[in-house]
Amino acid sequence: MWRAARRGLKALARDGGVVPSPNIWYFPDVYELENRAQDVDGEIWRVLGEEAPWAGRDVLDVGCGDGFHLPKFAADARTVMGVEPHEPLVRKATNRLDGLANVRVLAGSAQRIPVPDASVDVVHARTAYFFGPGCEPGLREADRILRPGGALVIVDLDATAEPYGRWMRADLPHYDPPAVENFFARKGFRHRRVDTRWRFRTRAELESVLKIEFSPEIAARAIEDVLRVNAFGEDGYTVPVGYRVHVREKPTGLVLPGHSSSSSESISPRML
Ligand SMILES: C[S@@+](CC[C@H](N)C(=O)[O-])C[C@H]1O[C@@H](n2cnc3c(N)ncnc32)[C@H](O)[C@@H]1O
């Protein structure tokens, strides 16, 4: 299953458009456990709050999957939109949000977000689509929908951080972390590394999650590594996982006549 999913991923990524996510597409229940286990200390949320505060603002979570992160944004944001290309996940996210008045889920993709120009303050993407070179169409689309001064914030795994990054690199030998970080730096993003802990209540949960994230061989190695450190598992099983948070604000300069707000060619008043 894992290999077939990887082949499908490559084929569809080649065609452009949607990037299949074998973990959440084929194993949504296990992915739910994974999301619950992630970032138990709230470190990513803390950094997001510092870099792109969302209280009272209009937030859009692109590649929102089954909407796991939407309620957290909705607690303080003015409005929240989840955008997701995979139809079964659009339905799941919609069901999750039943009763939350300020949240909507829309079918769409990072390259085509079904909202007007300059209508959002924070665009958030977590382990979705913005994986490095190749995501330029999504960067342009985020610029189009952001209000001047609004922020695009991309959260992804840090493949340089031990031990999770070592398992990632073993499964993705061609993945080049410095190239990815340089790409975002060239595109004008600042970035922060975030140390988190994933915590699983049981060994069965730990194993099921690592098995949807890695090939059988690497999953077996990862499980062994975790069990060695968490020998007794009395408080559950903890895994250190590093993330990168990349942030870029849309310039607040004036837009030249004849240029749409999606153009990056804005100028500041001082340049007039
Ligand atoms: C690993 S999941 C993460 C889901 C969610 N952000 C979370 O943290 O729970 C990646 C998500 O990106 C979605 N995705 C794939 N291609 C996309 C695209 N072109 N634009 C936006 N989202 C995409 C997948 O369908 C999947 O739901």
Ligand as a Chemical Component Dictionary entry (heavy atoms), coordinates in Angstrom:
data_LIG
# 
_chem_comp.id                   LIG 
_chem_comp.type                 NON-POLYMER 
_chem_comp.pdbx_formal_charge   0 
_chem_comp.three_letter_code    LIG 
# 
loop_
_chem_comp_atom.comp_id 
_chem_comp_atom.atom_id 
_chem_comp_atom.alt_atom_id 
_chem_comp_atom.type_symbol 
_chem_comp_atom.charge 
_chem_comp_atom.model_Cartn_x 
_chem_comp_atom.model_Cartn_y 
_chem_comp_atom.model_Cartn_z 
_chem_comp_atom.pdbx_ordinal 
LIG C1  C1  C 0  -0.507 15.881 5.374  1  
LIG S1  S1  S 1  -2.064 16.548 5.023  2  
LIG C2  C2  C 0  -2.169 17.863 6.219  3  
LIG C3  C3  C 0  -3.593 18.268 6.492  4  
LIG C4  C4  C 0  -3.756 19.388 7.519  5  
LIG N1  N1  N 0  -3.051 20.582 7.110  6  
LIG C5  C5  C 0  -3.298 18.962 8.882  7  
LIG O1  O1  O 0  -2.258 19.457 9.379  8  
LIG O2  O2  O -1 -4.002 18.153 9.503  9  
LIG C6  C6  C 0  -1.821 17.437 3.484  10 
LIG C7  C7  C 0  -3.094 17.969 2.894  11 
LIG O3  O3  O 0  -2.785 18.761 1.727  12 
LIG C8  C8  C 0  -3.795 18.521 0.780  13 
LIG N2  N2  N 0  -3.328 18.932 -0.568 14 
LIG C9  C9  C 0  -2.808 18.180 -1.546 15 
LIG N3  N3  N 0  -2.558 18.918 -2.649 16 
LIG C10 C10 C 0  -2.928 20.176 -2.362 17 
LIG C11 C11 C 0  -2.963 21.379 -3.103 18 
LIG N4  N4  N 0  -2.516 21.448 -4.358 19 
LIG N5  N5  N 0  -3.441 22.472 -2.505 20 
LIG C12 C12 C 0  -3.881 22.427 -1.217 21 
LIG N6  N6  N 0  -3.886 21.307 -0.472 22 
LIG C13 C13 C 0  -3.417 20.193 -1.031 23 
LIG C14 C14 C 0  -4.067 17.045 0.909  24 
LIG O4  O4  O 0  -5.287 16.646 0.309  25 
LIG C15 C15 C 0  -4.054 16.897 2.427  26 
LIG O5  O5  O 0  -5.315 17.130 2.975  27 
# 
loop_
_chem_comp_bond.comp_id 
_chem_comp_bond.atom_id_1 
_chem_comp_bond.atom_id_2 
_chem_comp_bond.value_order 
_chem_comp_bond.pdbx_ordinal 
LIG C1  S1  SING 1  
LIG S1  C2  SING 2  
LIG S1  C6  SING 3  
LIG C2  C3  SING 4  
LIG C3  C4  SING 5  
LIG C4  N1  SING 6  
LIG C4  C5  SING 7  
LIG C5  O1  DOUB 8  
LIG C5  O2  SING 9  
LIG C6  C7  SING 10 
LIG C7  O3  SING 11 
LIG C7  C15 SING 12 
LIG O3  C8  SING 13 
LIG C8  N2  SING 14 
LIG C8  C14 SING 15 
LIG N2  C9  SING 16 
LIG N2  C13 SING 17 
LIG C9  N3  DOUB 18 
LIG N3  C10 SING 19 
LIG C10 C11 SING 20 
LIG C10 C13 DOUB 21 
LIG C11 N4  SING 22 
LIG C11 N5  DOUB 23 
LIG N5  C12 SING 24 
LIG C12 N6  DOUB 25 
LIG N6  C13 SING 26 
LIG C14 O4  SING 27 
LIG C14 C15 SING 28 
LIG C15 O5  SING 29 
# 
